[in-house]
Structure formats: C-alpha cells, structure tokens
Amino acid sequence: MYPKTIKDLIDCFKKLPGIGEKTAERLALSLFALDDEVILNFSSSIKNLKSNIKRCKKCHNFTEGDLCSICLDESREKSVICVVEEPKNVVLFEKMGTYNGLYHVLDGLISPLDGINPEDINIKSLIDRIEKDKIKEVILAVRPTIEGETTALYISKLLNKTGVKITKIAHGIPLGADMEYIDALTLELALENRTEI
Amino acid sequence: MYPKTIKDLIDCFKKLPGIGEKTAERLALSLFALDDEVILNFSSSIKNLKSNIKRCKKCHNFTEGDLCSICLDESREKSVICVVEEPKNVVLFEKMGTYNGLYHVLDGLISPLDGINPEDINIKSLIDRIEKDKIKEVILAVRPTIEGETTALYISKLLNKTGVKITKIAHGIPLGADMEYIDALTLELALENRTEI
C-alpha cells in the first residue's frame, strides 16, 4: 500500500522487539515530522552502531575505544568487581550512583538447555582479572533465575580456591511493594536473610 | 553512561512518539542483534525517507513518482473521490479492499484554534479536481471530531453549487462493541441513522 521506502522502513521497525505492524507504521510516518538534521543523525547512528561500538578489553562493557570509561577512570576502587549479565546492567548500577568499583560483563548466563556453557560467556577473563589485578571482592549481581543462580554458583566455586571475597546482592522484598503480591520463594529468602534493626 | 554512538541513537529513538527513555534504550540495544544488511537498510530507509517520498500531484497521497499508484491505476473508478485527512487513512481504506474509487488527502483538518484555516489544507485542489475530472460523488471520510465535522461542513458547502453528490461515511456503533460503553452522542447518531431491515 505504501511506496517502497516507507514499506522498507516499516519492515525495519517491525524487526525491533515489541514493535508490531501498527506501531511500526506510526513510528515510520512520524519521521516525516523530524528535522533533517535529526534524520541524518538517526540514520548514521544506526549505520555506525556496530562498527563504532566495541567491547572493553578488560570488562567487556560497551566502549568506543580499547577500554571503557569506567576501567579508565583513575578514581574508581580497583579491587572490587561487580559481575553483571549485560552492558545495560552496568548503566543501571551507574545510574544508582553509589557503587564505585569496577564491573565485569558476562554477556550471558550459563544455560545448558539453550546450549550456553561456561566457556561461552566471559568467565575465563574474569578469573584472569582476579588473579592479575589483586581483586579483593567479587560481587555477583546476576538476575535471580535458575540461569543466574547456576552462573553465580559456578563462578563462586571457581573462585573459592583464590581466597577472594565473594558476595551476592541481596534478594528480598522490593521497597514499596505490596506484600500480598510477593511470591512465596521471595518471602522465604527475605525471612532467611533478615537483618537486625 | 553509554558511549556516544549509543547515547545518540537512544536520543533519536526518544524523539519518536510514545517512546520513553527505557523503550529507547531497549530499541537501541536491540539493533546489535540485527544482521548488518538489515542495519544498512534501516539506516538508508531513514535517510532517504524525506527525499524519496513525495506527494501525488493529484491526490496528495504518498508516492515516489509524480502520481501515486492509485491515481495511475486504470482499473479504478475515476468519478468517485474519497476525502481523507492523512495518507495513512488511504492505506486503511485500501486494506479494507472493497473501495475502488480515488482519494484526496487533505493533510489536516480545519481548526481555527490551532491556526489551521481552509487555505492551509488541500481543499482548493479538491475543488479543482471535481470541476476538471467530471467527479460524480465525493465521500467525506474524516474523523468524527469538531475539526472533522467543521471540515466536512465547509467542503460540502463549497461543493453544493457544483451539483456533485456529497456523502459522508456512517457513524454508529462499531461491530463487536459492548453497548454499555457507547457514548450518548454515538448512540443518538446510531438511532437517528437507523436503517430498515
């Protein structure tokens, strides 16, 4: 129904997660309202994304250079590593603003059913860093699913012999949550890990 | 927090309607999973959109040439014009598949409060077409709002003297609708325009 350029663009938008036919159409047509400068910037950002963005040689975070801005930052506490699943988790922690250590991006979680084994994610480079960079504490901050727990267990077992302190972020009831909607397992964990006040 | 290319891309996505910070981030990062070919196509579709897409010289629908595919289609009924607000309304009618006449895209509705007067939308070219192309019927298919009704009234008054048949698409209760959620005005119109069975 639409001319080819519009149809192509709608098809591209439809390839993005959560974008269906109607939304893709709306987004594609909305581009007519943008300034030419924004359009050019949009187009080139998409084109250059994969070539401009590399992974930090140390922590596998997104970077445009060899090392990411966090690994290069001299003011960070270099003896603590927070292990996360994806680069966007780093952004989440950075937005929080109170963590001052380094990161290590696994780029996935161990999931044998999906064919993801320990050697497929960045575990070896984590062990290397811990041995080489005098790391004192490794904070495991992966999501609380079977895959996350498996990965955390695997890493902690590997690190046991190195003598580094291994911690895991707390699971429990999120602030502001309605108690009646909390699942039993979370409640059990919250009870188990209760702290004295 | 993100390298510049990613940050730029997130900002671009945020300029699209209904896309907030979180969604923009998710969409931008999801591009990493697309094939290089798709990325290039995406980038160039965006860049070429405004330059490739013109408006049909006759009906103001989207086209890549001088006239749109509908105006060029010899099999269409050339004495009926359906008047719509935007090019995407044409697509809606075409998807329906039973209308075989031509279209006229107004590119807006009369709205004095927003500074949109009759001369700001494609009314003059509609009158010209009706006088020149031996049009027998003009179907007004604008949305049933104050602006839509004003525009329909304005056009029908202008056309009154030409003797062309002027019709308006029916307003009433949509199929499958729950009667209790129908507003009073729609119900009134539906009652008024009742048909014999």
Chai-1 contact restraints between the chains, C-beta under 6 A:
chainA,res_idxA,chainB,res_idxB,connection_type,confidence,min_distance_angstrom,max_distance_angstrom,comment,restraint_id
A,M1,B,V91,contact,1.0,0.0,6.0,A-B,restraint_1
A,M1,B,E94,contact,1.0,0.0,6.0,A-B,restraint_2
A,P3,B,F62,contact,1.0,0.0,6.0,A-B,restraint_3
A,P3,B,T63,contact,1.0,0.0,6.0,A-B,restraint_4
A,P3,B,E64,contact,1.0,0.0,6.0,A-B,restraint_5
A,T5,B,S45,contact,1.0,0.0,6.0,A-B,restraint_6
A,T5,B,N48,contact,1.0,0.0,6.0,A-B,restraint_7
A,T5,B,L49,contact,1.0,0.0,6.0,A-B,restraint_8
A,T5,B,N52,contact,1.0,0.0,6.0,A-B,restraint_9
A,T5,B,I53,contact,1.0,0.0,6.0,A-B,restraint_10
A,D8,B,S45,contact,1.0,0.0,6.0,A-B,restraint_11
A,L9,B,S45,contact,1.0,0.0,6.0,A-B,restraint_12
A,C12,B,F42,contact,1.0,0.0,6.0,A-B,restraint_13
A,C12,B,S45,contact,1.0,0.0,6.0,A-B,restraint_14
A,L16,B,L27,contact,1.0,0.0,6.0,A-B,restraint_15
A,L16,B,S30,contact,1.0,0.0,6.0,A-B,restraint_16
A,P17,B,S30,contact,1.0,0.0,6.0,A-B,restraint_17
A,L27,B,L16,contact,1.0,0.0,6.0,A-B,restraint_18
A,S30,B,L16,contact,1.0,0.0,6.0,A-B,restraint_19
A,S30,B,P17,contact,1.0,0.0,6.0,A-B,restraint_20
A,L31,B,L49,contact,1.0,0.0,6.0,A-B,restraint_21
A,F42,B,C12,contact,1.0,0.0,6.0,A-B,restraint_22
A,F42,B,I46,contact,1.0,0.0,6.0,A-B,restraint_23
A,S43,B,S43,contact,1.0,0.0,6.0,A-B,restraint_24
A,S43,B,I46,contact,1.0,0.0,6.0,A-B,restraint_25
A,S43,B,K47,contact,1.0,0.0,6.0,A-B,restraint_26
A,S45,B,T5,contact,1.0,0.0,6.0,A-B,restraint_27
A,S45,B,D8,contact,1.0,0.0,6.0,A-B,restraint_28
A,S45,B,L9,contact,1.0,0.0,6.0,A-B,restraint_29
A,S45,B,C12,contact,1.0,0.0,6.0,A-B,restraint_30
A,I46,B,F42,contact,1.0,0.0,6.0,A-B,restraint_31
A,I46,B,S43,contact,1.0,0.0,6.0,A-B,restraint_32
A,K47,B,S43,contact,1.0,0.0,6.0,A-B,restraint_33
A,N48,B,T5,contact,1.0,0.0,6.0,A-B,restraint_34
A,L49,B,T5,contact,1.0,0.0,6.0,A-B,restraint_35
A,L49,B,L31,contact,1.0,0.0,6.0,A-B,restraint_36
A,N52,B,T5,contact,1.0,0.0,6.0,A-B,restraint_37
A,I53,B,T5,contact,1.0,0.0,6.0,A-B,restraint_38
A,F62,B,P3,contact,1.0,0.0,6.0,A-B,restraint_39
A,T63,B,P3,contact,1.0,0.0,6.0,A-B,restraint_40
A,E64,B,P3,contact,1.0,0.0,6.0,A-B,restraint_41
A,V91,B,M1,contact,1.0,0.0,6.0,A-B,restraint_42
A,E94,B,M1,contact,1.0,0.0,6.0,A-B,restraint_43
